[in-house]
C-alpha cells in the first residue's frame, strides 16, 4: 500500500503540535512500560500497523517481553498483566471505541480503583494522543518499517 501523502511536510505546524503533545505524554504520571501497552492496544483496535509495529519495537527495546507483547491483543484471557495494566487496557479499549462503549461505569470504577485522578486524566490524554496518531497513519497509509 502506497502512502497517500507525507503529513509532516503537508502541515508542519500541525505536526509540531502533535509532536509536542506526544512529548508531553511521555512526561506525565504514567510509567513508560504501561504507555507502550496502551499505545499498542489502541493501535491494534484502530488497525494501525505502523503504530503497532513502532510501539512494539520500542517496548521491546525498553525491556518488555515478547510473550507479553504477543498477549496484548488477548489481554483479558492472559495472566501476564497486573491489575493496573488490565484496568489501563480496559480503559484504553473503552476510550478508543468511544462511539460503541460510551466508557461504561464499571470500567471507570475499575480504572479509578487503580489510578489517581491525575493518572487517569494523564492516561486518557495518552490514549487520545495515540488515537490521533493512528488516524493520521491509517488515513494517509503510513506503513510499518517506513
C-alpha positions in Angstrom: 0.0 0.0 0.0 1.5 3.3 -1.0 1.4 6.4 1.3 -1.1 9.0 0.2 0.9 12.0 1.4 3.6 13.0 3.9 1.6 14.7 6.6 4.8 16.1 8.2 5.6 18.2 5.1 2.0 18.9 4.3 1.2 20.6 7.6 4.4 21.2 9.6 2.7 23.4 12.2 0.1 20.7 13.0 2.8 18.1 13.2 4.9 20.2 15.6 1.8 20.4 17.8 1.3 16.6 17.7 5.0 16.0 18.4 4.7 18.4 21.4 1.7 16.6 22.7 3.5 13.2 22.3 6.5 14.6 24.2 4.2 15.8 27.0 2.5 12.4 27.3 5.9 10.8 28.0 6.5 13.2 30.9 3.2 12.6 32.6 2.4 10.3 35.6 2.0 7.0 33.6 5.0 4.7 33.6 6.7 4.2 30.1 6.1 0.4 30.0 2.3 1.0 30.5 2.3 3.7 27.9 3.7 1.3 25.4 0.9 -1.3 26.2 -1.9 1.2 25.8 -0.3 2.5 22.6 -0.1 -1.0 21.2 -3.7 -1.9 22.2 -5.2 1.3 20.8 -3.2 0.8 17.6 -4.4 -2.8 17.2 -8.0 -1.7 17.7 -7.6 1.1 15.1 -5.9 -1.2 12.6 -2.8 0.9 12.6 0.0 -1.5 11.5 2.6 1.4 11.6 2.0 2.4 15.2 1.5 -1.2 16.4 4.9 -2.1 14.9 6.7 1.0 16.1 5.4 0.8 19.7 6.1 -3.0 19.9 9.7 -2.4 18.8 10.1 0.5 21.3 8.6 -1.6 24.1 10.9 -4.5 23.3 13.9 -2.2 23.2 12.9 -0.9 26.7 12.8 -4.4 28.1 9.2 -5.6 27.5 9.0 -9.3 26.9 7.9 -10.8 23.6 5.5 -13.0 25.4 3.6 -10.1 26.9 3.7 -8.2 23.6 2.1 -11.1 21.9 -0.6 -11.2 24.5 -1.7 -7.6 24.4 -4.4 -8.4 21.8 -5.8 -11.1 24.2 -5.0 -9.4 27.5 -8.4 -10.5 29.1 -7.5 -14.2 28.6 -3.9 -13.8 29.7 -2.4 -13.9 33.2 0.6 -11.8 32.1 -0.8 -8.4 33.1 -1.1 -6.7 36.5 -4.5 -5.3 37.8 -3.2 -1.8 37.0 -2.3 -2.9 33.4 -5.6 -4.6 33.0 -7.5 -1.6 34.1 -5.5 0.6 31.7 -6.1 -1.8 28.8 -9.8 -1.9 29.5 -9.9 1.9 29.8 -7.9 2.1 26.5 -10.4 0.0 24.7 -13.4 1.9 26.1 -11.9 5.3 25.2 -10.7 4.2 21.8 -14.1 2.6 21.0 -15.9 5.6 22.4 -18.8 5.6 20.0 -19.6 2.0 20.8 -18.8 1.9 24.5 -19.6 5.3 25.9 -17.0 4.4 28.5 -19.1 2.3 30.9 -19.3 3.0 34.6 -17.8 -0.4 35.6 -14.7 0.2 33.5 -14.4 3.7 35.0 -14.7 2.3 38.5 -12.0 -0.3 37.9 -9.7 2.3 36.4 -10.4 4.7 39.2 -9.5 2.0 41.7 -6.1 1.6 40.1 -5.3 5.2 39.1 -5.3 8.5 40.9 -7.4 11.3 39.4 -4.3 12.8 37.9 -3.1 9.5 36.5 -6.5 8.7 34.9 -6.5 12.1 33.2 -2.9 11.5 32.0 -3.8 8.0 30.8 -6.8 9.4 28.9 -4.6 12.0 27.3 -2.1 9.4 26.2 -4.9 7.3 24.8 -6.3 10.3 22.9 -2.9 11.1 21.5 -2.2 7.6 20.2 -5.7 7.6 18.7 -4.8 10.8 16.8 -1.5 9.3 15.6 -3.4 6.2 14.4 -5.9 8.3 12.5 -3.1 10.1 10.7 -1.1 6.9 9.9 -4.1 4.9 8.8 -5.7 7.7 6.8 -2.6 8.5 4.9 -1.4 4.9 4.6 1.8 5.0 6.5 3.2 1.5 6.5 5.4 -0.2 9.1 9.2 -0.1 8.6 9.0 3.1 6.6 
